[in-house]
Amino acid sequence: MVRDGYFFRGDYNYADKYFSEASLRHDGSSIFAPGHRWGTFWSVSVGWAINKEKWFTADWVDLLKLKLSYGEQGNDGLLDRSGYRMYYPYTDTYKTSYNEATKEFTNQIAYKGNANLTWEKSGELNLGVDFSLFKHRLNGTLEVFNKKTTDLLFWKTLPLSSGISVTSYPANIGAMSNKGFELSLDGDVVRSKTLTWNVNLNMTYFKNKITELDPTIAKDGLKAGSSIIRIGGSRYEAYMYKYAGTDKSNGHATYYKDVIDANGNVTGQTTTTDLTQATRYDLGDINPKVYGGFGTTLNAYGFDFSMQFSYQLGGKVYDGQYQQYMHLGQSTGVALHKDALGAWSADNTSSNIPRLSTAKADDGFAVGSQSAVDYFLTSSDYLSFNNVTLGYSFPKRIINHLALNSLRVYVAGENLFVVTARKGLDPRTTLEVGGFTSGSALISGGGYAALRSITAGITLTF
């Protein structure tokens, strides 16, 4: 891949009251075919420090700055269906095979390129305010944003009749928006000569929405993996089978299925034990509604103490690891989750967990283990205790005798715990399988959580 570009940036400041900045860039990428390789992107921002105006007389306001910006940027980061970066997606790729009987070579198209592929473009409008009040005892920033992305890079499905090995091709399929706000606050609850107590909070809220789609896919949406992209929905819209509970007479797992008449209209809903006959449903946006962090810092008589937490609320994650441990499949000696002890049995017919069996026709969640079922779509809410530190800085009257400028001892803990909807699930390690190209829902990747550590040390300067 080859990239080239030109860049300009300028800024202006008048009397530390009025601020402006502008940039312009012209980028080229060999990802795209000639004629589509170059994109021009620009940004501009302005700011106004209101508190520095002569007519502004509120002496309890230390800073009040309004800011407005708009900027555009381009994306050429197209990934293949396995999550690897593609370098020349606009070209067709062929595979060559040799026929031993005819002693001839034949060429067959293996991948369909798209010469009309072009930059994915994003434009973001931000309106915000920075403030500091009561002699800097309360400080904060509030920003409202509206980001629109057009010419989304994605994959469109090829008809099976094409005979091409890779059954999809890259395309610019539509547009989406992200709207929301970001808030950051910190303030001194107590401030004296001997004690300072500070607290901080930040949060982000956003709503993602698909606003446009290629006419060829707009009607039914683009179904890929365990998600669906449709107008009005989210980029992360779950598309899965719905679990209907167990058949109380035999413990088989049942799933919901639409009843369709001769004209193709949905007239009702029933259940089936055959997952291949079940219907997949749009289960809504799985993005978190709010995420951020909070913490506190205390300094008194040479001691310093701080804690920091992070959180996420209102989202969903697919717990594939839990799914794996909730069935036997067609093997013996496999690991099971303790919840499997509550599976349906002749003595426990009210259980909502299907019976455990290695028989192919009676395997409960085993068939579902290869497909996304909403039973395993779990809350991604969490509270994480990221770090805590306790330290003591020796006073000057002591360390001066040791020819030191400063001496501090401390103990610190990192990643001490995380509280989640299900024990063992860490939403912080989830991943989007295949990146932006696969369309899969966010899924528990089974990766290791952040390493918990406790350290102690001494910091000194001469």
C-alpha positions in Angstrom: 0.0 0.0 0.0 1.2 3.5 -0.9 0.1 6.7 0.8 0.9 10.3 -0.2 -0.5 13.6 1.1 -0.2 17.3 1.6 -1.1 19.2 4.7 -1.6 22.8 5.8 -2.5 24.2 9.2 -2.8 27.7 10.6 -3.9 29.3 13.8 -4.7 32.8 15.1 -5.0 34.2 18.6 -6.1 37.8 19.3 -5.6 39.2 22.8 -6.0 35.7 24.3 -9.8 36.2 23.8 -10.5 35.1 20.2 -9.0 31.9 18.8 -9.2 30.2 15.5 -7.5 27.3 13.7 -7.9 25.8 10.2 -6.4 22.9 8.4 -6.5 21.4 5.0 -5.1 18.1 3.7 -5.1 16.3 0.4 -4.5 12.5 0.8 -4.0 9.8 -1.7 -4.1 6.0 -1.1 -3.4 3.0 -3.4 -6.3 1.2 -1.7 -8.5 2.8 -4.3 -8.4 2.7 -8.1 -7.0 5.6 -10.2 -9.6 8.3 -10.3 -10.7 7.6 -6.7 -7.4 7.7 -4.9 -7.4 11.3 -3.7 -9.5 12.9 -1.0 -9.6 16.4 0.3 -10.4 17.0 4.0 -10.5 20.2 6.1 -11.3 21.5 9.5 -11.9 24.8 11.2 -12.4 25.8 14.8 -13.1 29.1 16.7 -13.1 29.9 20.4 -14.1 32.9 22.5 -12.9 33.5 26.1 -15.9 35.4 27.3 -14.5 36.0 30.8 -11.8 38.2 29.3 -14.2 40.7 27.9 -14.2 44.1 29.7 -18.0 44.0 30.2 -17.8 40.6 31.9 -17.9 41.3 35.7 -18.7 37.9 37.3 -15.6 37.7 39.5 -16.5 34.1 40.6 -15.9 32.9 37.0 -12.2 32.2 36.3 -12.7 30.8 32.8 -15.7 30.7 30.4 -14.7 29.7 26.9 -17.1 28.8 24.1 -15.7 26.7 21.2 -17.1 25.6 17.9 -15.5 23.3 15.4 -16.2 21.3 12.3 -13.8 18.9 10.7 -13.6 16.2 8.0 -11.4 13.1 7.8 -11.1 10.1 5.5 -10.7 6.4 6.1 -9.2 3.9 3.8 -8.8 1.1 6.4 -10.8 -1.6 4.7 -10.4 -5.1 6.3 -11.0 -8.4 4.7 -13.5 -10.9 6.1 -10.8 -12.3 8.4 -10.0 -8.9 9.9 -6.8 -8.3 7.9 -6.1 -5.1 6.1 -6.7 -5.2 2.3 -4.2 -3.4 0.0 -5.7 -3.5 -3.5 -9.4 -4.2 -3.0 -10.3 -2.6 -6.3 -8.7 -5.4 -8.4 -10.1 -8.8 -9.3 -8.0 -11.7 -8.1 -7.8 -15.0 -9.9 -6.6 -18.5 -8.9 -4.9 -20.9 -11.2 -5.4 -24.6 -11.2 -3.9 -27.4 -13.2 -5.9 -30.3 -14.7 -3.7 -33.4 -14.7 -6.0 -35.2 -17.1 -6.0 -32.5 -19.8 -2.6 -31.1 -19.0 -4.1 -27.6 -19.0 -4.1 -24.6 -16.7 -7.3 -22.8 -16.0 -8.0 -19.4 -14.3 -11.0 -18.8 -12.1 -11.9 -15.5 -10.4 -11.5 -15.9 -6.6 -12.2 -12.4 -5.4 -14.3 -9.6 -7.0 -12.8 -6.2 -6.7 -14.6 -2.8 -7.0 -13.0 -0.1 -9.1 -15.6 2.4 -7.8 -14.5 2.1 -4.2 -13.6 5.4 -2.6 -12.8 7.1 0.7 -15.1 6.7 3.7 -15.6 10.3 4.8 -16.6 11.6 8.3 -17.6 15.2 9.2 -18.0 16.1 12.8 -19.6 19.3 14.3 -18.6 20.1 18.0 -20.0 22.8 20.2 -18.6 23.1 23.7 -17.7 25.2 26.7 -14.7 25.1 29.1 -15.3 26.6 32.5 -13.5 27.2 35.8 -15.4 28.6 38.8 -14.8 29.8 42.4 -11.1 30.4 42.0 -10.6 27.2 40.1 -12.3 25.0 42.7 -14.8 23.7 40.1 -13.5 23.0 36.5 -15.2 21.3 33.6 -15.8 20.8 29.9 -19.1 20.0 28.2 -19.1 19.2 24.5 -22.0 18.2 22.2 -21.1 16.4 19.0 -22.8 15.3 15.8 -20.7 13.2 13.5 -21.9 11.9 10.1 -20.0 9.3 8.2 -20.7 8.8 4.5 -19.6 6.2 1.9 -19.3 3.5 4.6 -16.8 0.9 3.7 -18.4 -2.6 4.0 -19.0 -5.8 2.2 -21.9 -6.6 -0.1 -23.0 -10.2 -0.8 -22.5 -11.7 -4.2 -25.2 -14.1 -5.5 -24.1 -17.8 -5.2 -24.5 -18.1 -9.0 -21.4 -15.9 -9.4 -19.3 -18.9 -8.7 -16.7 -16.7 -7.0 -14.9 -18.2 -3.9 -15.2 -15.0 -1.8 -19.0 -14.5 -1.8 -18.9 -10.8 -1.1 -17.1 -7.7 -2.4 -16.1 -4.3 -0.9 -18.4 -1.3 -1.5 -19.4 2.1 -0.2 -22.8 1.1 1.2 -24.4 4.1 3.0 -24.1 6.6 5.9 -24.5 6.7 9.6 -24.5 9.3 12.4 -23.2 9.5 16.0 -24.7 12.1 18.2 -24.1 12.7 21.9 -22.2 14.6 24.5 -19.1 14.4 26.7 -18.9 15.9 30.2 -15.8 16.2 32.3 -15.8 17.7 35.9 -13.3 18.0 38.7 -13.4 20.1 41.8 -11.9 20.6 45.2 -14.4 19.7 47.9 -12.0 20.8 50.6 -9.1 23.2 50.0 -6.9 24.4 52.9 -3.2 24.9 53.8 -3.0 21.3 55.2 -5.7 19.4 53.3 -7.0 19.2 49.7 -9.7 16.8 48.7 -10.5 16.6 44.9 -13.1 14.6 43.1 -13.5 14.0 39.3 -16.1 12.6 37.0 -16.3 12.1 33.2 -19.0 10.6 31.1 -19.9 10.1 27.4 -23.3 9.5 25.9 -23.8 8.7 22.2 -26.4 7.3 19.9 -25.4 5.6 16.7 -27.8 5.4 13.8 -27.7 4.1 10.2 -29.2 6.9 8.1 -28.7 5.8 4.5 -28.1 2.5 2.6 -27.5 1.4 -0.9 -30.9 0.9 -2.5 -30.1 -2.7 -3.3 -29.9 -3.6 0.4 -32.0 -0.9 2.0 -35.3 -2.9 2.0 -34.1 -6.0 3.9 -30.9 -4.6 5.5 -27.5 -6.1 5.3 -27.3 -9.3 7.4 -23.8 -10.3 8.3 -22.8 -12.7 11.1 -24.8 -12.0 14.2 -25.7 -8.4 13.3 -27.9 -6.5 10.8 -27.3 -3.1 9.2 -30.6 -1.4 8.4 -31.8 2.2 8.1 -32.9 3.5 11.5 -30.8 0.8 13.4 -27.4 1.0 14.9 -24.1 -0.1 13.4 -24.1 -2.6 16.2 -27.6 -4.1 15.9 -27.9 -7.7 17.2 -29.4 -10.2 14.8 -29.8 -13.5 16.5 -32.1 -16.5 17.3 -34.4 -16.0 20.2 -34.5 -18.7 22.8 -38.0 -19.8 23.9 -37.0 -22.0 26.8 -37.1 -25.7 27.3 -39.7 -28.2 26.3 -40.8 -29.2 29.8 -41.7 -32.8 28.6 -38.2 -33.7 27.3 -35.8 -30.9 28.1 -35.1 -29.9 24.5 -34.2 -26.3 23.7 -36.8 -24.4 21.8 -36.5 -21.3 19.6 -39.0 -18.8 18.2 -40.0 -19.1 14.5 -42.2 -16.8 12.4 -45.3 -18.3 10.7 -45.4 -17.2 7.1 -48.3 -17.4 4.8 -48.3 -18.2 1.0 -47.7 -14.6 0.2 -44.6 -14.4 2.3 -46.3 -12.3 5.1 -45.6 -13.0 8.8 -48.9 -14.0 10.4 -47.7 -15.2 13.8 -45.0 -16.9 15.8 -44.4 -20.5 17.0 -41.5 -22.4 18.4 -39.3 -25.2 17.1 -36.6 -27.4 18.5 -34.7 -27.3 15.1 -32.5 -24.3 15.2 -32.0 -24.4 11.5 -35.7 -23.8 11.1 -35.8 -20.9 13.6 -36.0 -17.2 12.7 -33.3 -14.7 13.5 -34.6 -11.4 14.9 -33.4 -7.8 15.1 -32.7 -7.4 18.9 -31.7 -3.8 18.9 -28.6 -1.7 19.6 -26.0 -3.3 21.9 -23.8 -0.2 22.3 -23.5 1.1 25.9 -25.6 4.2 26.6 -23.1 5.8 28.9 -19.5 5.2 29.8 -16.7 7.0 31.6 -14.9 7.2 35.0 -14.7 8.8 38.4 -12.2 9.2 41.2 -10.9 11.1 44.1 -7.5 12.5 45.4 -6.7 13.5 49.0 -3.6 15.3 50.2 -3.0 16.0 53.9 0.0 16.4 56.1 2.4 14.9 53.6 0.1 12.0 52.8 -1.5 11.5 49.3 -4.2 9.1 48.5 -6.0 8.5 45.2 -8.5 6.1 43.6 -9.9 5.9 40.1 -12.8 3.9 38.7 -14.3 3.3 35.2 -17.8 2.2 34.3 -20.1 1.4 31.4 -23.9 1.2 31.4 -26.8 0.2 29.1 -25.0 -2.1 26.6 -25.0 -5.7 25.7 -22.2 -8.2 24.9 -22.3 -11.7 23.6 -20.8 -14.1 26.1 -19.4 -16.8 23.8 -17.3 -18.3 26.5 -20.3 -18.9 28.7 -22.1 -20.5 25.7 -19.2 -22.9 25.2 -19.4 -24.1 28.8 -23.2 -24.6 28.8 -23.3 -27.7 26.6 -21.6 -31.1 26.0 -21.7 -31.0 22.2 -20.9 -34.5 21.0 -17.9 -35.1 23.2 -17.3 -36.3 26.7 -15.0 -35.0 29.3 -15.5 -31.3 28.4 -15.5 -28.4 30.9 -18.9 -27.1 32.0 -20.0 -24.0 33.8 -21.5 -24.6 37.2 -24.9 -23.3 35.9 -25.1 -26.5 33.9 -25.8 -28.3 37.1 -29.3 -26.8 36.9 -30.0 -28.2 33.5 -33.3 -30.0 32.8 -33.7 -33.5 34.1 -36.5 -35.8 35.1 -36.2 -34.4 38.6 -35.9 -30.8 37.4 -38.4 -30.3 34.7 -39.0 -26.6 35.4 -35.4 -25.7 34.4 -34.9 -23.2 31.5 -31.5 -24.8 30.7 -31.8 -27.7 28.2 -30.9 -31.2 29.1 -27.2 -32.2 28.7 -26.6 -34.9 26.1 -24.0 -35.9 23.6 -26.6 -37.3 21.2 -26.8 -35.3 18.0 -30.6 -35.1 18.0 -30.7 -34.3 21.7 -27.9 -31.9 22.3 -29.6 -28.8 23.9 -27.4 -25.8 23.3 -24.8 -27.8 21.3 -26.4 -26.9 18.0 -26.7 -23.3 19.2 -23.0 -23.2 20.1 -22.3 -22.6 16.4 -24.9 -19.8 16.2 -25.8 -16.7 18.1 -28.7 -17.1 20.5 -30.1 -14.3 22.6 -29.8 -16.5 25.7 -26.1 -15.5 25.8 -26.6 -11.8 25.0 -25.7 -10.4 28.4 -25.4 -6.9 30.0 -22.0 -5.3 29.3 -22.4 -3.0 32.4 -19.3 -3.0 34.6 -17.6 -1.1 37.4 -13.8 -1.4 37.4 -11.5 -0.4 40.2 -8.6 0.7 38.1 -6.0 2.0 40.6 -5.4 3.1 44.2 -2.3 4.8 45.5 -1.2 5.7 49.0 2.0 7.7 49.5 3.9 9.8 52.0 6.3 12.6 51.2 8.8 13.3 54.0 9.0 17.0 55.1 11.9 19.2 54.1 13.2 19.5 57.7 13.9 15.8 57.7 15.3 15.1 54.2 17.6 18.2 54.2 19.8 16.4 56.7 20.0 13.5 54.1 21.1 15.9 51.3 17.9 15.1 49.4 15.5 17.4 47.6 12.5 15.0 48.0 11.7 11.6 49.4 8.4 9.7 48.9 7.3 6.2 49.8 4.2 4.7 48.3 2.1 1.6 47.7 -0.2 1.2 44.7 -2.7 -1.3 43.3 -3.7 -1.7 39.7 -6.8 -3.4 38.3 -8.0 -4.6 41.7 -11.4 -5.8 40.7 -14.3 -5.5 38.2 -18.0 -6.0 38.9 -20.0 -7.4 36.0 -23.3 -9.0 35.2 -21.8 -12.5 35.2 -18.8 -13.6 37.2 -15.9 -14.4 34.9 -17.1 -12.1 32.1 -15.0 -9.0 31.5 -16.7 -6.7 29.0 -13.4 -4.8 28.7 -11.8 -7.7 26.8 -14.6 -8.0 24.3 -13.9 -7.6 20.6 -15.7 -7.1 17.4 -14.9 -10.2 15.4 -13.4 -9.3 12.0 -13.6 -5.5 12.7 -15.9 -3.3 10.7 -16.1 -5.7 7.8 -17.7 -8.8 9.5 -20.8 -7.2 11.0 -20.5 -9.5 14.0 -21.8 -8.3 17.3 -19.4 -7.5 20.1 -18.4 -10.8 21.5 -16.6 -12.0 24.6 -13.2 -12.8 23.2 -12.1 -15.0 26.1 -8.9 -13.0 26.5 -7.1 -12.4 29.7 -8.4 -9.5 31.8 -6.0 -6.7 32.8 -3.3 -8.0 35.2 -3.9 -7.2 38.9 -0.8 -5.9 40.5 0.3 -4.4 43.8 3.6 -2.4 44.0 5.5 -0.5 46.5 8.4 1.9 46.0 10.5 4.8 47.0 11.0 8.0 44.9 13.8 10.3 45.7 15.7 13.2 44.1 19.0 14.7 45.0 
